[in-house]
Amino acid sequence: MKNKTITPTLLSTEDAAIYLGISARTLETWRCKQRYDIPYVRIGSVVRYKISDLDDYISKNTIIAS
């Protein structure tokens, strides 16, 4: 059996919050109140975020100073 390294593409709420530089509680509030349009995946009772969706959110909310 070969050793395989699996790179996660889905992050927990805690890891997604770290990735965005906010608290997990803030991310949970945004999700529950639908404050921001950050897609998430629900697998049973577990919530996960795709890294590509977080990158899209960051790109769409980047403001370039002029």
N, CA, C and O atoms as a MOPAC input file, in Angstrom:
PM7 MOZYME 1SCF
protein

 N      0.84100 1    -1.18200 1     0.00000 1
 C      0.00000 1     0.00000 1     0.00000 1
 C      0.88600 1     1.24500 1     0.00000 1
 O      1.82400 1     1.35300 1     0.78900 1
 N      0.58200 1     2.15800 1    -0.87300 1
 C      1.35500 1     3.39700 1    -0.97300 1
 C      0.88200 1     4.38100 1     0.09900 1
 O     -0.29400 1     4.42400 1     0.46200 1
 N      1.82500 1     5.15400 1     0.58200 1
 C      1.46600 1     6.24200 1     1.48600 1
 C      0.92900 1     7.39300 1     0.65800 1
 O      1.58200 1     7.85500 1    -0.27700 1
 N     -0.24800 1     7.84700 1     1.00000 1
 C     -0.85100 1     8.95200 1     0.26200 1
 C     -1.02300 1    10.13600 1     1.18800 1
 O     -1.38900 1     9.99500 1     2.35500 1
 N     -0.75600 1    11.28600 1     0.64800 1
 C     -1.00400 1    12.51600 1     1.37800 1
 C     -2.28500 1    13.11300 1     0.83200 1
 O     -2.41400 1    13.35900 1    -0.36700 1
 N     -3.22000 1    13.34100 1     1.72200 1
 C     -4.48400 1    13.93200 1     1.31200 1
 C     -4.48300 1    15.39800 1     1.72100 1
 O     -4.31100 1    15.73300 1     2.89300 1
 N     -4.67700 1    16.24800 1     0.74900 1
 C     -4.77500 1    17.67800 1     1.01400 1
 C     -6.24800 1    18.02800 1     1.15300 1
 O     -7.01000 1    17.87600 1     0.19800 1
 N     -6.65900 1    18.49100 1     2.32100 1
 C     -8.08300 1    18.78500 1     2.49900 1
 C     -8.52800 1    19.96800 1     1.64500 1
 O     -7.84300 1    20.98800 1     1.56000 1
 N     -9.67400 1    19.80900 1     1.02400 1
 C    -10.26500 1    20.91100 1     0.26900 1
 C    -11.43700 1    21.49700 1     1.02800 1
 O    -11.97600 1    22.54000 1     0.65600 1
 N    -11.83000 1    20.81200 1     2.10500 1
 C    -12.92100 1    21.30200 1     2.94600 1
 C    -12.35500 1    21.63000 1     4.32500 1
 O    -11.64200 1    20.82700 1     4.92700 1
 N    -12.68100 1    22.81100 1     4.80600 1
 C    -12.19700 1    23.25600 1     6.11300 1
 C    -13.33800 1    23.29900 1     7.11700 1
 O    -14.48100 1    23.58500 1     6.75900 1
 N    -13.02500 1    23.01600 1     8.36200 1
 C    -13.99900 1    23.17800 1     9.44500 1
 C    -14.27100 1    24.66500 1     9.64500 1
 O    -13.57200 1    25.51700 1     9.09800 1
 N    -15.28400 1    24.95600 1    10.42500 1
 C    -15.58400 1    26.36000 1    10.72800 1
 C    -14.38400 1    27.03600 1    11.38200 1
 O    -14.04900 1    28.17400 1    11.05400 1
 N    -13.74300 1    26.33500 1    12.30100 1
 C    -12.59200 1    26.90600 1    12.99900 1
 C    -11.44400 1    27.19700 1    12.03400 1
 O    -10.83000 1    28.26200 1    12.08800 1
 N    -11.16300 1    26.23800 1    11.15300 1
 C    -10.07200 1    26.43300 1    10.19200 1
 C    -10.41100 1    27.50000 1     9.15000 1
 O     -9.54900 1    28.28400 1     8.75200 1
 N    -11.66700 1    27.52400 1     8.71500 1
 C    -12.08900 1    28.55100 1     7.75300 1
 C    -11.98700 1    29.94100 1     8.37800 1
 O    -11.59700 1    30.90100 1     7.71300 1
 N    -12.33900 1    30.04000 1     9.64700 1
 C    -12.24700 1    31.32500 1    10.34200 1
 C    -10.79300 1    31.78700 1    10.42600 1
 O    -10.50000 1    32.96200 1    10.20300 1
 N     -9.89900 1    30.87800 1    10.74100 1
 C     -8.47000 1    31.21200 1    10.77700 1
 C     -8.01800 1    31.65800 1     9.39100 1
 O     -7.27700 1    32.63300 1     9.26200 1
 N     -8.45900 1    30.95400 1     8.36400 1
 C     -8.10500 1    31.28500 1     6.98500 1
 C     -8.54900 1    32.70100 1     6.63200 1
 O     -7.84400 1    33.41700 1     5.92000 1
 N     -9.72400 1    33.10700 1     7.13300 1
 C    -10.27000 1    34.44400 1     6.85100 1
 C     -9.77900 1    35.50500 1     7.83800 1
 O     -9.96500 1    36.70000 1     7.60600 1
 N     -9.16300 1    35.08000 1     8.92000 1
 C     -8.66400 1    36.03100 1     9.91600 1
 C     -9.75000 1    36.56400 1    10.83300 1
 O     -9.65300 1    37.69000 1    11.32100 1
 N    -10.78400 1    35.76400 1    11.07300 1
 C    -11.87700 1    36.15500 1    11.96600 1
 C    -12.08700 1    35.03600 1    12.98400 1
 O    -11.46900 1    33.97600 1    12.88300 1
 N    -12.94900 1    35.27000 1    13.95200 1
 C    -13.21900 1    34.22500 1    14.93800 1
 C    -14.24200 1    33.22800 1    14.38500 1
 O    -15.03500 1    33.55200 1    13.50100 1
 N    -14.20000 1    32.02100 1    14.92300 1
 C    -15.16300 1    30.99700 1    14.51500 1
 C    -16.58000 1    31.45500 1    14.85200 1
 O    -17.51500 1    31.19400 1    14.09500 1
 N    -16.73600 1    32.12300 1    15.96400 1
 C    -18.05300 1    32.61800 1    16.38400 1
 C    -18.60100 1    33.61500 1    15.35200 1
 O    -19.78600 1    33.57400 1    15.02100 1
 N    -17.75500 1    34.49600 1    14.85300 1
 C    -18.17100 1    35.46800 1    13.83700 1
 C    -18.62000 1    34.74300 1    12.57400 1
 O    -19.65700 1    35.08400 1    12.00400 1
 N    -17.86100 1    33.75700 1    12.13300 1
 C    -18.22000 1    33.00700 1    10.93600 1
 C    -19.54400 1    32.26600 1    11.13500 1
 O    -20.36700 1    32.21900 1    10.22200 1
 N    -19.75100 1    31.69500 1    12.30600 1
 C    -21.01800 1    31.01300 1    12.61400 1
 C    -22.18100 1    32.00000 1    12.56600 1
 O    -23.24400 1    31.68200 1    12.03300 1
 N    -21.98600 1    33.18400 1    13.11500 1
 C    -23.03500 1    34.21100 1    13.10300 1
 C    -23.35200 1    34.62600 1    11.68300 1
 O    -24.52300 1    34.74100 1    11.32200 1
 N    -22.33900 1    34.85300 1    10.87300 1
 C    -22.56200 1    35.21900 1     9.46800 1
 C    -23.35800 1    34.14400 1     8.75200 1
 O    -24.25800 1    34.44700 1     7.96900 1
 N    -23.02500 1    32.88000 1     9.02300 1
 C    -23.71500 1    31.77500 1     8.36200 1
 C    -25.17300 1    31.69800 1     8.81700 1
 O    -26.07200 1    31.57200 1     7.98600 1
 N    -25.41100 1    31.77100 1    10.10500 1
 C    -26.76900 1    31.63700 1    10.65200 1
 C    -27.67400 1    32.79700 1    10.25400 1
 O    -28.85900 1    32.60200 1     9.98200 1
 N    -27.11400 1    33.99700 1    10.22000 1
 C    -27.91200 1    35.17700 1     9.88400 1
 C    -27.84100 1    35.52900 1     8.40900 1
 O    -28.43700 1    36.51100 1     7.96700 1
 N    -27.09900 1    34.71100 1     7.63600 1
 C    -26.91900 1    34.92200 1     6.19900 1
 C    -26.44800 1    36.34400 1     5.90500 1
 O    -26.90200 1    36.98400 1     4.95600 1
 N    -25.53600 1    36.81700 1     6.73300 1
 C    -25.03700 1    38.18400 1     6.60000 1
 C    -24.17300 1    38.35100 1     5.35900 1
 O    -24.26800 1    39.35700 1     4.65700 1
 N    -23.33400 1    37.36300 1     5.09600 1
 C    -22.48300 1    37.39000 1     3.91200 1
 C    -22.70500 1    36.10900 1     3.13100 1
 O    -23.04000 1    35.06800 1     3.69700 1
 N    -22.51400 1    36.20000 1     1.82600 1
 C    -22.77100 1    35.07000 1     0.95200 1
 C    -21.51800 1    34.20500 1     0.82200 1
 O    -20.85100 1    34.20800 1    -0.21300 1
 N    -21.21000 1    33.46400 1     1.89000 1
 C    -20.08700 1    32.53400 1     1.85500 1
 C    -20.69000 1    31.13000 1     1.80300 1
 O    -21.28200 1    30.67200 1     2.78000 1
 N    -20.54000 1    30.45000 1     0.67200 1
 C    -21.11600 1    29.10900 1     0.55300 1
 C    -20.48300 1    28.13400 1     1.54700 1
 O    -19.31400 1    28.26600 1     1.91100 1
 N    -21.26500 1    27.17300 1     1.96800 1
 C    -20.74300 1    26.12500 1     2.84200 1
 C    -21.39600 1    24.79600 1     2.48700 1
 O    -22.42500 1    24.75300 1     1.81100 1
 N    -20.79000 1    23.72600 1     2.94700 1
 C    -21.28000 1    22.38200 1     2.69300 1
 C    -21.72800 1    21.80100 1     4.02700 1
 O    -21.00900 1    21.87600 1     5.02400 1
 N    -22.92100 1    21.22300 1     4.03400 1
 C    -23.39400 1    20.56000 1     5.24800 1
 C    -23.37800 1    19.05700 1     4.98100 1
 O    -24.03000 1    18.57100 1     4.05700 1
 N    -22.62900 1    18.33800 1     5.79900 1
 C    -22.56300 1    16.88600 1     5.72100 1
 C    -23.12900 1    16.37000 1     7.03900 1
 O    -22.43500 1    16.31500 1     8.05400 1
 N    -24.39400 1    15.99600 1     7.00100 1
 C    -25.08200 1    15.66700 1     8.25500 1
 C    -25.18900 1    16.93100 1     9.08600 1
 O    -25.76200 1    17.92700 1     8.64600 1
 N    -24.63800 1    16.88600 1    10.28700 1
 C    -24.66900 1    18.07600 1    11.14700 1
 C    -23.35400 1    18.85000 1    11.09800 1
 O    -23.17700 1    19.83500 1    11.81600 1
 N    -22.44400 1    18.40100 1    10.25400 1
 C    -21.11600 1    19.01600 1    10.16500 1
 C    -21.10200 1    20.04900 1     9.04000 1
 O    -21.59800 1    19.79200 1     7.94300 1
 N    -20.53000 1    21.21400 1     9.32400 1
 C    -20.40700 1    22.28000 1     8.32700 1
 C    -18.95600 1    22.37800 1     7.89300 1
 O    -18.04100 1    22.38000 1     8.71700 1
 N    -18.76300 1    22.45800 1     6.58100 1
 C    -17.42600 1    22.60000 1     6.02000 1
 C    -17.43800 1    23.69600 1     4.95600 1
 O    -18.47300 1    23.98500 1     4.35700 1
 N    -16.27800 1    24.29400 1     4.73400 1
 C    -16.12300 1    25.35500 1     3.73900 1
 C    -15.08000 1    24.93100 1     2.72300 1
 O    -14.02000 1    24.42200 1     3.08800 1
 N    -15.38100 1    25.14000 1     1.44200 1
 C    -14.40300 1    24.87400 1     0.39200 1
 C    -13.39500 1    26.01100 1     0.36400 1
 O    -13.76500 1    27.18200 1     0.43900 1
 N    -12.13900 1    25.66400 1     0.25700 1
 C    -11.09100 1    26.68300 1     0.18500 1
 C    -11.31500 1    27.57700 1    -1.03200 1
 O    -11.10200 1    28.78700 1    -0.95500 1
 N    -11.73900 1    27.00400 1    -2.14400 1
 C    -11.97700 1    27.80400 1    -3.35600 1
 C    -13.09400 1    28.82500 1    -3.13000 1
 O    -13.02600 1    29.93200 1    -3.66400 1
 N    -14.12200 1    28.47300 1    -2.34700 1
 C    -15.19700 1    29.42900 1    -2.04400 1
 C    -14.69600 1    30.55800 1    -1.15000 1
 O    -15.09600 1    31.71000 1    -1.31300 1
 N    -13.83100 1    30.22700 1    -0.21800 1
 C    -13.25300 1    31.26600 1     0.64500 1
 C    -12.36900 1    32.20400 1    -0.16900 1
 O    -12.38300 1    33.41700 1     0.03800 1
 N    -11.59600 1    31.63300 1    -1.09900 1
 C    -10.75800 1    32.46200 1    -1.97200 1
 C    -11.62000 1    33.37700 1    -2.84400 1
 O    -11.27800 1    34.54300 1    -3.04000 1
 N    -12.73300 1    32.85800 1    -3.36700 1
 C    -13.65700 1    33.67700 1    -4.17100 1
 C    -14.22900 1    34.81500 1    -3.33100 1
 O    -14.32000 1    35.95000 1    -3.79900 1
 N    -14.61400 1    34.51400 1    -2.09000 1
 C    -15.15900 1    35.54200 1    -1.19900 1
 C    -14.12200 1    36.64800 1    -0.96100 1
 O    -14.44800 1    37.83400 1    -0.99600 1
 N    -12.88100 1    36.24400 1    -0.72300 1
 C    -11.81600 1    37.22000 1    -0.49900 1
 C    -11.61300 1    38.07800 1    -1.75000 1
 O    -11.48000 1    39.29700 1    -1.65300 1
 N    -11.59000 1    37.45200 1    -2.90400 1
 C    -11.39700 1    38.18800 1    -4.16400 1
 C    -12.51900 1    39.18100 1    -4.42300 1
 O    -12.26600 1    40.31800 1    -4.82200 1
 N    -13.75400 1    38.75700 1    -4.19700 1
 C    -14.90600 1    39.62000 1    -4.44700 1
 C    -14.97700 1    40.78600 1    -3.46900 1
 O    -15.59600 1    41.80800 1    -3.76500 1
 N    -14.35200 1    40.64200 1    -2.31200 1
 C    -14.42300 1    41.68300 1    -1.29500 1
 C    -13.11500 1    42.44500 1    -1.12700 1
 O    -12.91700 1    43.16200 1    -0.14600 1
 N    -12.23600 1    42.27600 1    -2.09400 1
 C    -10.97200 1    43.03000 1    -2.06600 1
 C    -11.21400 1    44.39900 1    -2.69000 1
 O    -11.72200 1    44.52400 1    -3.80400 1
 N    -10.83500 1    45.40500 1    -1.93600 1
 C    -10.99300 1    46.78200 1    -2.40200 1
 C     -9.61300 1    47.33600 1    -2.72600 1
 O     -8.70100 1    47.33300 1    -1.89900 1
 N     -9.49600 1    47.80700 1    -3.95000 1
 C     -8.20900 1    48.35500 1    -4.39400 1
 C     -8.26400 1    49.87300 1    -4.23800 1
 O     -9.11600 1    50.54900 1    -4.81500 1
 N     -7.34800 1    50.37400 1    -3.45700 1
 C     -7.29600 1    51.82500 1    -3.23200 1
 C     -6.88300 1    52.53100 1    -4.51300 1
 O     -6.02200 1    52.06100 1    -5.25600 1
 N     -7.51400 1    53.66200 1    -4.74900 1
 C     -7.15300 1    54.41100 1    -5.95500 1
 C     -6.55700 1    55.75100 1    -5.61200 1
 O     -6.19600 1    56.51300 1    -6.50800 1

